[in-house]
Amino acid sequence: MIMTEYIKFFEDYLKKELKYNKPENLYNPVKYILESGGKRLRPLITLYISDLFNAKKTEALPAAAALEIFHNFTLAHDDIMDNSSMRRGKKTINSKWDINTGILSGDVMLIISYEILNQYEDSKYVLFSKKLTEISRLVCEGQQADMDFASKNDITENEYFEMIKNKTAVLIGCSFMFGGIVAETNTSNTDLLYKIGLNLGIAFQLEDDLLDCFGDQEKFGKKTGGDIIEKKKTLLFIYTHSQLELDKKSEFENIFYSSDLQESEKITSIISFYENSGAVNYLKNKVKKHFNKAESLINDLQIDNDIKIKLNQFSKTLLNREI
């Protein structure tokens, strides 16, 4: 089964399973965001892992849906906190409706993500719910750290990695783990699957940082230099800032924090700093490091070697985004 088929399989289920009832002002925004596309990365992972470990794909659908709905709940609230007006090429809920609608629609998606897990027997439901609760707290901690970065000038590399681990990577780790739980593999394997996903999630976010500045805008659907315009302190910023001499550091900061420069001029200047500092290669090496760690963890799984090979290839596919 190729990746697009997994995604179609999931989306068919989502349309069939979710019932959008009254009040319409609550559920129409939920339908709107859940049907607005996206990579469907998290459900894809859960379905693929469960299939790879010889579970029926249909058994993984509620777990996959819970993660995707939870993910969209976080996006709805993130858009409000970031005052974002566009996502996936469409208006955000808070832009199309209003902030209160965005908050309440996000809240109900969180509730739905737990409700849909009720389709499992009690023992599995308890395990899924416990893991999702643990992840939920970490995601909130990651989001708070990201918000705190806006008012901090000196962010360390360790702080940044902790933030992206919690905000992004733990949910990808959970997607791998949920696939293992569906397939009823042993605890050692589910723990390893979580760690594999965690490392791939970190690598995935670092790739996003690079693609924001150096990716093809049409191909990836993101405006080039968006992080720079939003003054986001990614690892590109943190590494570059740490490498500059005092006079160049002041120049870099003045450009980065400026609200007067034209967007194109600002983006071009900051990207030049990123390239000249060696930050691009530094990040690429970090991506490689975390992929290699995931590859090593795959080798530790208690599964047949041919499954390890397939999982390793799947991991490469997730990260092969032409940086």
C-alpha positions in Angstrom: 0.0 0.0 0.0 1.6 3.3 -1.0 1.5 6.4 1.2 -1.3 8.2 -0.7 -3.5 5.1 -0.3 -3.0 5.2 3.4 -4.0 8.8 3.5 -7.1 8.3 1.3 -8.0 5.3 3.5 -7.8 7.6 6.6 -9.7 10.5 5.0 -12.6 8.2 3.9 -12.9 7.0 7.5 -12.8 10.6 8.9 -15.6 11.7 6.6 -17.7 8.7 7.5 -17.0 8.6 11.2 -17.3 12.2 12.3 -20.9 13.5 12.7 -21.2 17.3 12.7 -24.3 18.1 14.7 -25.9 21.2 16.1 -25.0 23.8 17.0 -23.7 24.5 13.6 -21.6 27.5 14.8 -19.6 25.0 16.9 -19.2 22.1 14.4 -18.9 23.9 11.1 -15.5 25.3 12.0 -14.4 21.8 13.2 -15.5 20.3 9.8 -13.8 23.2 8.0 -10.3 22.7 9.7 -10.4 18.9 9.5 -11.3 18.9 5.8 -8.8 21.6 4.9 -6.1 19.1 4.0 -2.6 19.0 5.6 0.1 16.4 5.3 -1.9 13.8 7.5 1.5 12.8 8.7 0.5 11.6 12.1 -2.4 9.3 11.0 -0.2 8.1 8.1 2.5 7.0 10.6 0.0 5.2 12.9 -1.6 3.3 10.0 1.7 2.4 8.5 3.3 1.1 11.7 0.2 -0.9 12.7 0.2 -2.4 9.2 3.9 -3.1 9.3 3.5 -5.0 12.6 0.7 -7.1 11.1 -2.4 -5.5 12.6 -5.5 -4.8 10.6 -5.4 -1.2 9.3 -9.0 -0.7 10.2 -8.1 -1.3 13.9 -5.7 1.6 13.7 -8.2 4.1 12.4 -9.6 5.4 15.7 -6.1 5.9 17.1 -5.0 7.6 13.9 -8.0 9.9 14.0 -7.5 10.8 17.6 -4.0 12.0 16.9 -5.0 14.0 13.8 -8.0 15.6 15.6 -5.8 16.4 18.6 -3.2 17.9 16.2 -5.8 20.2 14.6 -7.0 21.3 18.1 -3.4 22.5 18.8 -3.3 24.3 15.4 -6.6 26.1 16.1 -5.3 27.4 19.4 -1.9 28.2 18.0 -3.4 30.3 15.2 -5.2 32.4 17.9 -2.0 32.8 19.9 0.0 33.8 16.8 -2.9 35.9 15.4 -2.5 34.0 12.2 -5.0 34.6 9.4 -4.0 31.8 7.0 -3.2 28.1 7.3 -2.9 25.6 4.4 -3.7 28.4 2.0 -7.1 29.0 3.7 -8.4 31.4 6.4 -7.9 30.2 9.9 -10.9 29.6 12.1 -10.2 32.8 14.1 -10.0 34.8 10.8 -13.0 33.2 9.1 -15.2 33.3 12.2 -13.7 34.9 15.4 -11.4 34.2 18.3 -14.2 32.8 20.6 -15.2 30.4 17.9 -11.6 29.3 17.5 -11.2 28.6 21.2 -14.4 26.6 21.5 -14.0 24.7 18.3 -10.5 23.8 19.4 -11.8 22.7 22.8 -14.4 20.4 21.2 -11.8 18.8 19.0 -9.7 17.9 22.1 -12.8 16.2 23.5 -13.5 14.4 20.3 -10.0 13.1 20.1 -10.6 11.3 23.4 -14.1 10.2 22.5 -13.1 8.5 19.4 -10.7 6.2 21.4 -13.9 4.8 23.1 -14.1 2.4 20.1 -11.3 0.3 21.7 -11.8 -2.2 24.5 -11.3 -0.8 28.0 -7.7 -1.9 28.5 -6.6 -0.3 25.2 -8.7 2.8 25.7 -7.0 3.4 29.1 -3.6 3.0 27.6 -4.2 5.2 24.7 -5.9 7.9 26.9 -3.0 7.8 29.4 -0.4 8.2 26.7 -2.4 11.0 24.9 -2.7 12.8 28.2 1.0 12.7 28.9 1.7 14.0 25.4 -0.9 16.8 25.8 0.9 18.3 28.7 4.2 18.2 26.9 2.7 19.9 23.8 1.4 22.7 26.0 4.8 23.1 27.7 6.4 23.3 24.2 3.9 25.9 23.1 4.6 28.0 26.2 8.3 27.8 25.6 7.8 28.9 22.0 5.8 31.9 23.2 8.4 32.7 25.9 11.1 32.8 23.2 9.5 36.0 21.7 10.6 38.0 24.7 14.0 36.3 25.2 17.2 37.5 23.4 19.6 34.7 24.4 18.0 31.3 23.7 20.3 28.4 24.0 20.5 25.5 21.6 19.4 23.1 24.4 16.3 25.3 25.1 15.4 25.2 21.4 15.7 21.5 21.1 13.6 21.0 24.3 10.9 23.3 22.8 10.7 21.5 19.4 10.8 18.1 21.1 7.7 19.0 23.2 5.8 21.1 20.6 6.3 18.9 17.6 8.3 15.7 18.1 6.4 14.1 21.0 3.2 13.9 18.9 5.1 12.2 16.1 6.6 9.8 18.6 3.1 9.1 19.9 2.0 8.3 16.4 4.7 5.6 16.1 3.8 4.3 19.5 0.1 4.2 18.8 0.7 2.0 15.8 2.6 -0.4 18.0 -0.1 -0.4 20.7 -2.8 -1.2 18.0 -0.6 -4.1 16.8 -0.1 -5.3 20.4 3.6 -5.5 20.1 5.6 -5.8 23.3 6.3 -2.9 25.7 10.0 -2.7 24.7 9.0 -2.2 21.0 6.4 0.4 21.8 8.9 2.4 23.9 11.4 2.1 21.1 8.9 3.2 18.5 8.2 6.3 20.6 11.9 7.2 20.7 12.2 6.5 16.9 9.4 8.9 16.3 10.8 11.5 18.7 14.1 11.6 16.8 12.4 11.7 13.4 10.1 14.5 14.8 13.1 16.6 15.8 14.7 16.1 12.4 11.4 16.9 10.7 11.1 20.2 12.5 14.7 21.1 11.7 13.9 20.4 8.1 10.9 22.7 8.4 13.2 25.5 9.7 15.4 25.1 6.6 12.5 24.7 4.1 11.0 28.0 5.5 14.1 29.8 4.1 15.4 27.6 1.4 12.5 25.5 0.2 10.4 25.9 -3.0 7.5 28.2 -2.0 5.1 26.7 -4.6 6.1 23.1 -3.8 5.8 23.4 0.0 3.0 25.8 0.2 4.7 28.1 2.6 5.9 31.7 2.0 9.7 31.8 1.8 11.1 33.5 4.9 7.9 33.4 6.9 9.8 32.6 10.1 12.0 35.7 9.5 9.0 38.0 9.1 7.4 36.6 12.2 10.8 37.0 14.0 10.9 33.4 15.0 14.1 32.4 16.7 14.8 29.0 15.1 18.1 27.1 15.3 19.2 29.0 12.2 18.9 32.2 14.2 20.4 30.8 17.4 23.4 29.3 15.7 24.1 32.4 13.6 23.7 34.7 16.6 26.3 32.7 18.5 28.9 32.8 15.7 28.9 36.5 15.0 31.4 39.1 16.4 30.0 42.0 18.3 29.6 44.5 15.5 28.1 41.9 13.1 25.9 40.7 15.8 24.4 44.2 16.3 23.8 44.5 12.6 22.2 41.1 12.4 19.9 41.9 15.4 18.9 45.3 14.0 17.9 43.7 10.7 16.1 40.8 12.3 14.1 42.9 14.7 13.4 45.7 12.3 9.8 46.5 11.5 10.7 49.2 8.9 12.6 47.2 6.3 10.7 45.8 3.3 10.0 42.1 3.7 12.0 41.0 0.7 15.0 43.0 1.8 14.8 41.7 5.3 14.5 38.1 4.2 17.4 38.3 1.7 19.7 39.9 4.4 18.9 37.4 7.1 19.2 34.4 4.8 22.7 35.8 3.8 23.7 35.8 7.4 22.4 32.2 7.9 24.4 31.0 4.9 27.6 32.8 5.8 27.6 31.7 9.4 27.5 28.0 8.5 24.1 27.6 10.1 22.7 25.7 7.1 25.2 22.9 7.1 25.1 22.9 10.9 21.3 22.2 10.8 21.7 19.6 8.0 24.2 17.8 10.2 21.7 17.9 13.1 19.0 16.4 10.9 21.4 13.6 9.9 22.3 13.0 13.6 18.7 12.5 14.6 17.9 10.3 11.6 21.0 8.2 12.4 19.7 7.9 16.0 16.3 6.7 14.8 18.0 4.2 12.5 20.0 2.8 15.4 16.8 2.5 17.5 15.1 0.7 14.6 17.9 -1.9 14.7 17.1 -2.5 18.4 13.5 -3.4 17.7 12.5 -7.1 18.3 11.2 -7.7 14.8 12.3 -9.4 11.7 15.1 -7.8 9.7 12.9 -7.3 6.6 10.5 -5.2 8.7 13.4 -3.1 10.0 14.4 -2.4 6.4 10.9 -1.3 5.5 10.7 0.9 8.6 14.0 2.5 7.8 12.9 3.2 4.3 9.7 4.7 5.5 11.7 7.0 7.9 13.8 8.2 4.9 10.6 8.9 3.0 9.3 11.1 5.8 12.5 13.3 5.7 13.1 13.3 2.0 11.9 16.8 1.3 14.7 18.2 -0.9 16.4 20.6 1.4 
